[in-house]
Amino acid sequence: MRNELIYLVLIFGLLVLPRALQRFKIPAPLTCMVFGTVAMLAWGDESHDPLVGWLATLGISSLFLFAGLEVDPRELRKGLKPLLAHLAIRTLTLAGTAWLAWHYLALEWRPAVLLALALLTPSTGFILDTLERLGLDEAERFWVTSKAIAGELFALAALFFVLLADDPGHLALSTGALVAMLFGLPLVFIALGRWVVPHAPGSEFSLLVMVGLVAAFATAKLGVYYLVGAFVAGLVARLLRIRMPRLASDQNLHAVRLFATFFVPFYFFNAGTKVPEGAVSWEALLMGLALTALVLPFRIGTIWLQRRFMFGEDHRSSLRVSVALAPTLIFTLVLAGILRDRFALSDTLFGALLLYATLNTILPSLVFRSPFDVDPMDTRKAPRHPEDAIADDAGRNTPRTVSLD
């Protein structure tokens, strides 16, 4: 009876209290993480509950399944040239940041690259879950979404390579397994759609989630992380939208979002319980503030300059897009954990990364009118974005192709 009461209090605390605190412009995930850190400081290792760990895995996997489902190839092709320019600049900044980490923090090249990814990669799943409550217009939301998804695709590919680069044989086998997954998942979805769905109407959501979880655990076994497989499963389901329209339908998309909404708080709470005591120190605080003061203005300024001078966007809209892309919470948490577990990252730097992620996640809720919300529903119309005209002009000058989705 005592365990049931504890779990009930935990569920209430993670699903209700963080929402109530959003009125003070505190993002709910940060509140959940603080609750976990407090539990760690109060009860130590007793706060590491296996059930909460499983719920956390469900949360991060379903969130990246949702992020994969949000990938729209047609929308990415619409702004292909601006996105390629964005990725080229992202590659240069990533290489420069990794070099600085290697040179000044005495890190090997692999942890240096992972640290750069942790600092520079926006958390697409988190941004998509909160985007429509920030008061952006339709064009700004489009470009925030496109740039976040393109950056995440790039980051996941880099993460896969870096984690396995120390063993070329393992890298080759894992790459082969990932390619096999890319070709095998469509067959799995089609088989389920042919032999299961006709006899179980309305089962598309549960089948989608289960395939996503299996793919997530498969990539975890390959030596990368759950989020890679879940994202790939969502992406494959999206590409099958024409052949199996109900698999990645708007209703299923919303259902996966709600599913993730319920379980993601457990991920942040679980992450908070794994914060080492050494990460809660004055040294970590000062280093986190220094990282934020250096990296966050650089990230915002880079995107602002890119959009202001390459695409002729007005300074206000450029700033809004740049600030909306600031949160790195989930990617920073995931990569900080990998750096600590596999590369013996110091507690001080781990704590600094958490503070950096916390501050850049709070920033949009302070700048924009509305606080973050985990279930956005409203949609707004707005004037066209300058880059829309660029993309449309490019489309009129190129032959039309058949959409893959």
N, C-alpha and C positions, 0 to 999 in steps of 0.2 A: 504493500500500500504506500510505503514511503517513497519508493522509486517512481510510482505512478504520479504522486503528488509533485515530486521534483520535476518530472518531465512536463507536467501540465503547467507549472509555474514558468518553466523555461520557454515553452511554446507561447504562453501569454506574453512573457517579457520580450520575446524576439519579434512577435508579430503585431503587438499593440503599442507598447511603449515607444519604440523608435518612430512609429507613424505619428504619435502624439507630439513628439519632440520636433517633428519637421516644421511645426509652426514657428520655431525659433531658427529656421534655416539650417538645421543640422541634418545632413543626409542620413537616412535610416541605416545604410550599411556601416557607417562609421560608429553609430551608436551600438550596433550589434558587436562590432569589433572591440569597442571599449568595454562592453559587458564581459566579453570573453577574457580580456586582459585583466579585469578586476577579479574574475573567477580564478585566473591563474595565480595572481598575487595572493588571493585569500586561501586557496586550497591546494595550490601546487599541482603535482601530477594527478591528484584526484579529479581535477577538472577535465582530464582527457578521457572522455567517454566514447567507447566504440560505436554506440548507436548514433551519437552526434556526428562522429566521423563519417558514417555511412550517409547520413542525411546531408552532410556537407558535400560529399561526392555527388549525390543526386543534384544538389543545387548548382555546383559549378558545371557539371555535365549538361544539365538542362539549359543553363544560361548560354553556353556555347552552341548547343543544338539550335537554340533560338537565333543566335547570331548567324549561324550558317544558313538558316532558313530565310534570313533577311537579305542575303546576297541576291541581287537581281542583276544578271549579266547584261540585260538591256540598259539598265541605268548606268552601269559601269562603262559600257561602250559609249553611252551618250556623252560622257565627259572624259573620254580616254586620254586625250592629249594633256589636259590639265592634271589628271591623275598620274600620268607617267612623269610629268615634271615634278609633281609632289613627291613621288617615290624616289626620283633621282636625288632630290634635295634631302629626303629622309635617309637615303643610303650614305650620302656624304656626312651628314650630321652624326649618324650612327657610327661610322668609321672614326670620325674625329673624337667623339665621346669615348669610344672603346680605347683609342690610343691614349687619351688622357688618363683613363682609369689604369691602363697597363703601365704608363710611365710614372704617374704620381702616387698611385695606391699599391704599386708593386704586385699587381694581379697578373696571373697567366692570361693568355689571350682568350681562352674560352670563358672564364668568369668575367673578364673585362667586357666581352661582347654581351653576355647576359646582363651585366649591370647596365650597359648602355640601353639595351632593350627595356629593362625595368624602368629606366628614367624617361624614355622617349616614346614608348608605345601607348597610345590612348586605349582605354578599356572599352572596346566596341560594345560588348554586351551591356555594360553599365550605361554607356552613353545612349544606346538605343532605347533602353528601358526608361530613361529619364528625359529624353530629348524634347518631346512635345509639350512638356510642362515648363520650358524655359522661355517661352514667348518669342521664339524665332519664327520668321516667316517661312513660307513653303520652300522657297529657293534656298534659303540658308540651311534649313533642315536637310534638303537634298544633298548639299555639298558637305555638310558635317557627316552625314551618313556615309556618303561615297568615300570620303577621305579616311574615315575611321575604318571602314571595311577593307579598303585597299591596304592601309597600314597594318591591319591585323593579319591579312593574308601574307604579307611580306614578313611580319614578325613570326608567324607560326612556321613558315618555311625556314627562317633563320634559326629558330629554336630547335627544330627537328635536326638540322645539320649540326649545330654547335654541340648539342647534348651527346651526339653519337660520333663526333669527329675524332675522338681519341682511339677508336677501334674501326679501321676501314672495313674489315670483314663484317662487323656488326652493322655498320652504316649501310653496306650494300644489301645485307639481308633485310634490314628494317625498311630500306627504300623499296625493295621488291615487295615486301609484305604490304606496305602502304599503297603501292601501285595496284597490287592485287585487291586491296580493299576498295580502291576507287572503281575498279571494274566489277568487283563482286557485289558491292552494296546495291547497285541498280538491279542486279538479278534477284537479290533477296527481296527488295521492295516489290518488284514485279511479280515474283512468286507468291508473296503474301497477298498482293492485290488480286491475284487470280484464284488462289485456293482458300484463302481465309476470309477476306473482306466480303465476298458475295454471300457467305453464310453467317457473317457477324456484322451487320450494318452498324456503322458508327464506331468501328474498332480502329479506324485509321490513326487516331491520336495515340492510343495505347501501343499500337505496333510501331509507330514512329519513335516514341519515347524509348521503347525497349531496344530497338535497333540502335538508337543513339547511345544508350548506356553500354550495350555490348561493344560497339565500336570504341567508346571511350576507354573501357577496360582493356581492349585489345591494344590500343596505342600505349597505354600505361605499361603493359607487359613488354612492349617493344623497347622500353627505356626512355620514352618521352613522357608526356603528361596526358591526363584524361581529356583536357580541353581540345587536343588535336583531333582525336577520333570523333568526339561529339560534333565538332565544327564540320568535319568532313561529311558525317552522316546528314547533317542539316543541309549542307551544300548540295549533296547528291539528291536529296529529296526535292530541293528547289528546282534542280535541273530536270527532274522528272515531272514537273508540274503539268506539262501538256499531256503526257501519256497517262498520268495518274493525278488528275486535277484536285481531288479531295485530299490527297496526301499532304500537300503543302498549301492547302486552301487558306483563305484569310481566317476562317473559323479555327482551323488547326493551329495557325500561327498565334492567334490570340490565346488558345488553350495552352500551348507550350509556354507562352509568356506568363500566364497565371500559374502554371505548374512551377516554373522557375521562381516566381515571386514568393511562393510558399516556402521553398527549400533553400533559396539563396541566403536568407538570414542565418541559417545554421552554418553555412560556409564561413561567413564573416565572424561569427561567434567562435567557431572552431579555430580559425586563424588567430583570433585574439588569445585563445588558451595556449597557443604554441609560441607566444612571444617570450623569449628568455628574459630572466630578470635583469641581466646585464644590458638589455636593450632599453630599459627604463632608467636612464641616467642623464646627468647633465652633459656628458660628452656627446651622447647620442642626440640630445636636444640641440646642442650647438651645431653639430655636423648636419642635422636635418634642416635647420634654419639656413645654414650656408648653402646646402644643396638647392633648397627652394629658391633662395635669393639669386643663385646663379643660373639654374637650369630652367625654372618656370618662365622668367622673362625672355630667356633665349628661345624657348619653344614657341611662346605666343608671338614674339617678335618675328621669328622666321616665317611663320604662316602668314602673319599680317603683311610683311614685306612682299612675300610671294604673291598674295592675292591683290595687294594694292598696286604693285608696279608691273606685274606680269599680266594681270587680267583687268586692270583699270577699275577695280571695285572701289566704292567709296570707303573712307577710313573707318566709319562706324560699323558698317556691315562686315568689313574685314576683321575688325576687332571682335565682333560677336561670334563669328565662326571660329576664330582662334581660341577664344576663351571656352567655347563649348567643347573644343577638342582637348582641353587641359587635363581632365581626370585620367589618371593611370591606375586607379585603385586596384583592380583585379589583377592586371598584368604585373604590377609591382609586388603585390602579395604573393602571387604564384612564383615569380622569379626570385624574390627574396628567400622564400622557403627552399627553392632548389639550390640557390647559392649557399645557404646555410647547411643543408643536408649533404650536398655532394662536394662542395668546394670549401667548407669550413669558413664561411664568411663570419667576420667578427660580430659579436653582439652589438657593438657600437654602430657599425655600419648598417646592420640589420634594422636597428631602431631608427637610424637616420632615414632609411628608405621608407619605413612606415610613416614617419612624420611628414616626409615629402609627399607621399601619396595622400595622406590625410588633408594636407593644406591645399594641394591642387584639386582635390575632389570637392572641397568646400567652396573654392573660388567661384564657380558658376552660380551657385545658389546665393552668393553674396552680391554678384554683379547683376544678375537678371532679376526680374520682378518676382518670379515664383520660385519656391523651394523645390528641391528634387522630390519626385514622387515615383513610386515603383510601378504604377499602373496607369500610364498616360492613355487618355481616350479621345481628347478633343483634337480636331484637325482644323487648320486655318488656311485660308487662301492668301496669296500675296503676289506682288509683281514678279516678273521674270528676273532671274539672276543674270548678271553680265556674262558669266561663263556659259549659260544656256545658249546664248546667241552664238558664241564661239563654237560650241559643240554642234548646234544645228547647222551652221554654215559648213562645218567640216562634213557633216552627214549628207548634205545636199551635193557635195562635190565628190562623193565616193559611191561606188555601186551598192545597191541594196543587197543585204544578205538575209538569209532565213535565220530567225532567232532560235537559239538553242534551248530556250526555256518556254 
